[in-house]
Amino acid sequence: MQSKEIESSLVDPSRRIFLKSALALSATGTLYANNKKDSELLHLIRNGREYKIPFMREGKIEENGYNDLCRIFADVRAGVAVQMDPNLFVVLAQAQQWLSTNHINRPIILTSGYRTEHTNATTEGAAFNSMHLYGKAADIKIEGLPADYLARLLRLCGGSGIGIYSSFVHVDTWKERAWRG
């Protein structure tokens, strides 16, 4: 058992190790909202294209970066972008920063952001009243990071709705709930 505790929490994402890491992080006050860097960015991959988008400066949302993120999170099937919930971007940035402080510097792979009603209706397993319809949800993954671990991290960083699927994690900013798909 002792050797398991020495292993990286990424390799063994047990609840105890995850909580220890989360408590250590919160004690140091390095969560995204408390970190006053000049500029914060999201590092994303969407449809094979890589983006590094600065969207906050000194704790305030930067309009150009926010608009760029809304276009990246657009419904790619319909070619429609909407104003996404900025809190979703903050949750993702907090998770990415937490990983970065633990020397895990990988982009978030975005598989779905905003969806039109038509796209949602033709998406297998999509909820009738999905938060994707309102610009409040994303389906994501991070290479090498177990879905259960990513889901717990997103909850710790302020994600409300968390769905764990075999190839991605759903995160939204509506109300607190969790499920497996």
C-alpha positions as CSV (number, residue, x, y, z in Angstrom):
1,M,0.0,0.0,0.0
2,Q,2.8,2.4,0.8
3,S,4.1,2.3,-2.7
4,K,0.7,3.3,-4.1
5,E,0.7,6.5,-2.0
6,I,4.1,7.4,-3.5
7,E,2.8,7.0,-7.0
8,S,1.4,10.1,-8.8
9,S,-2.2,10.9,-8.0
10,L,-2.7,10.9,-11.8
11,V,-1.7,7.3,-11.9
12,D,-3.7,6.3,-8.9
13,P,-6.6,8.8,-8.7
14,S,-8.0,7.4,-5.4
15,R,-10.4,9.5,-3.5
16,R,-7.9,9.9,-0.5
17,I,-5.0,11.0,-2.7
18,F,-7.2,13.4,-4.7
19,L,-8.6,14.9,-1.6
20,K,-5.1,15.3,-0.1
21,S,-4.0,17.1,-3.2
22,A,-7.2,19.3,-3.3
23,L,-6.7,20.3,0.4
24,A,-3.1,21.1,-0.2
25,L,-4.1,23.2,-3.2
26,S,-6.8,25.1,-1.4
27,A,-4.5,25.8,1.6
28,T,-2.0,27.4,-0.7
29,G,-4.7,29.5,-2.4
30,T,-3.5,28.8,-5.9
31,L,-6.9,28.2,-7.5
32,Y,-7.5,30.2,-10.6
33,A,-9.7,32.9,-9.1
34,N,-7.1,33.7,-6.5
35,N,-4.2,33.7,-8.8
36,K,-3.5,37.3,-10.0
37,K,-1.4,36.8,-13.1
38,D,-1.4,39.4,-15.8
39,S,-3.3,37.2,-18.3
40,E,-5.0,33.8,-18.1
41,L,-5.6,31.6,-21.1
42,L,-7.3,28.4,-22.1
43,H,-5.3,25.8,-24.0
44,L,-7.7,23.8,-26.2
45,I,-7.9,21.4,-29.1
46,R,-11.1,21.4,-31.2
47,N,-11.4,19.3,-34.3
48,G,-7.6,18.7,-34.4
49,R,-6.8,22.5,-34.2
50,E,-4.9,23.8,-31.2
51,Y,-5.7,27.1,-29.5
52,K,-4.2,29.2,-26.7
53,I,-6.8,31.9,-26.0
54,P,-6.2,34.6,-23.3
55,F,-9.6,35.4,-21.9
56,M,-9.0,37.0,-18.5
57,R,-6.8,39.9,-17.5
58,E,-6.4,40.9,-13.9
59,G,-9.5,38.9,-12.9
60,K,-11.7,40.4,-15.6
61,I,-13.0,38.8,-18.8
62,E,-11.2,40.1,-21.9
63,E,-13.8,40.6,-24.6
64,N,-11.7,39.5,-27.6
65,G,-10.6,36.3,-25.9
66,Y,-14.1,35.6,-24.7
67,N,-15.5,36.1,-28.2
68,D,-12.8,33.8,-29.7
69,L,-13.7,31.1,-27.1
70,C,-17.4,31.4,-28.1
71,R,-16.5,30.8,-31.7
72,I,-14.4,27.7,-30.7
73,F,-17.3,26.4,-28.6
74,A,-19.7,26.9,-31.5
75,D,-21.9,24.2,-33.0
76,V,-19.6,23.0,-35.7
77,R,-22.3,21.0,-37.6
78,A,-24.6,24.1,-37.9
79,G,-21.9,26.7,-37.9
80,V,-23.6,28.7,-35.2
81,A,-21.9,30.4,-32.2
82,V,-23.6,32.0,-29.2
83,Q,-22.5,33.8,-26.1
84,M,-21.3,31.0,-23.8
85,D,-21.6,31.2,-20.1
86,P,-18.3,32.7,-19.0
87,N,-18.4,30.7,-15.8
88,L,-17.9,27.6,-17.9
89,F,-14.6,29.0,-19.2
90,V,-13.6,29.9,-15.7
91,V,-14.3,26.3,-14.5
92,L,-12.2,24.9,-17.4
93,A,-9.4,27.4,-16.7
94,Q,-9.3,26.5,-13.0
95,A,-9.0,22.8,-13.8
96,Q,-6.3,23.5,-16.3
97,Q,-4.4,25.7,-13.9
98,W,-4.7,23.1,-11.1
99,L,-3.2,20.5,-13.5
100,S,-0.5,22.9,-14.5
101,T,0.5,23.6,-10.9
102,N,1.0,19.8,-10.6
103,H,3.2,19.7,-13.8
104,I,0.5,18.3,-16.1
105,N,0.4,20.7,-19.0
106,R,-2.0,19.2,-21.5
107,P,-4.7,20.9,-23.6
108,I,-8.4,20.4,-23.0
109,I,-9.8,18.5,-25.9
110,L,-13.3,19.9,-26.7
111,T,-15.6,17.4,-28.3
112,S,-18.8,19.4,-27.9
113,G,-19.8,22.9,-26.8
114,Y,-22.9,24.8,-27.9
115,R,-25.5,22.8,-29.8
116,T,-28.4,24.0,-31.8
117,E,-31.8,22.2,-31.3
118,H,-31.3,20.3,-34.5
119,T,-27.7,19.2,-33.6
120,N,-28.9,18.2,-30.1
121,A,-31.8,16.2,-31.5
122,T,-29.4,14.3,-33.8
123,T,-26.8,13.7,-31.1
124,E,-27.1,10.2,-29.7
125,G,-27.9,10.2,-25.9
126,A,-28.3,14.0,-25.7
127,A,-30.8,15.2,-23.1
128,F,-33.9,17.0,-24.5
129,N,-33.2,20.1,-22.4
130,S,-29.4,19.8,-22.6
131,M,-27.3,22.6,-21.1
132,H,-25.4,22.6,-24.5
133,L,-28.5,24.3,-25.9
134,Y,-27.9,27.3,-23.6
135,G,-24.2,27.7,-23.9
136,K,-23.6,26.3,-20.4
137,A,-22.0,23.0,-21.2
138,A,-19.0,21.3,-22.7
139,D,-17.9,17.7,-23.3
140,I,-14.2,17.4,-22.8
141,K,-11.3,15.1,-22.2
142,I,-7.6,15.5,-21.4
143,E,-5.1,12.9,-22.9
144,G,-3.8,10.6,-20.2
145,L,-6.2,11.8,-17.5
146,P,-8.8,9.2,-16.3
147,A,-12.4,10.4,-16.7
148,D,-13.2,9.9,-13.0
149,Y,-10.3,12.1,-12.0
150,L,-11.2,14.8,-14.5
151,A,-14.8,14.7,-13.2
152,R,-13.8,15.2,-9.6
153,L,-11.4,18.0,-10.6
154,L,-14.1,19.8,-12.5
155,R,-16.5,19.5,-9.5
156,L,-13.7,20.9,-7.2
157,C,-13.3,23.8,-9.7
158,G,-17.0,24.8,-9.7
159,G,-18.6,22.5,-12.3
160,S,-22.2,21.9,-11.4
161,G,-23.4,19.1,-13.8
162,I,-20.9,16.4,-14.2
163,G,-21.4,13.4,-16.5
164,I,-18.8,10.7,-16.9
165,Y,-18.8,8.8,-20.2
166,S,-16.4,6.3,-21.6
167,S,-14.6,8.8,-23.9
168,F,-15.3,12.2,-22.4
169,V,-16.6,14.1,-19.3
170,H,-19.6,16.5,-19.6
171,V,-19.4,19.7,-17.4
172,D,-22.0,22.4,-17.1
173,T,-22.8,25.4,-15.0
174,W,-26.5,24.8,-14.3
175,K,-27.3,22.9,-11.1
176,E,-25.4,20.4,-9.1
177,R,-25.9,16.8,-10.2
178,A,-23.8,13.9,-11.4
179,W,-24.3,10.8,-13.6
180,R,-22.7,8.1,-15.6
181,G,-23.6,7.7,-19.3
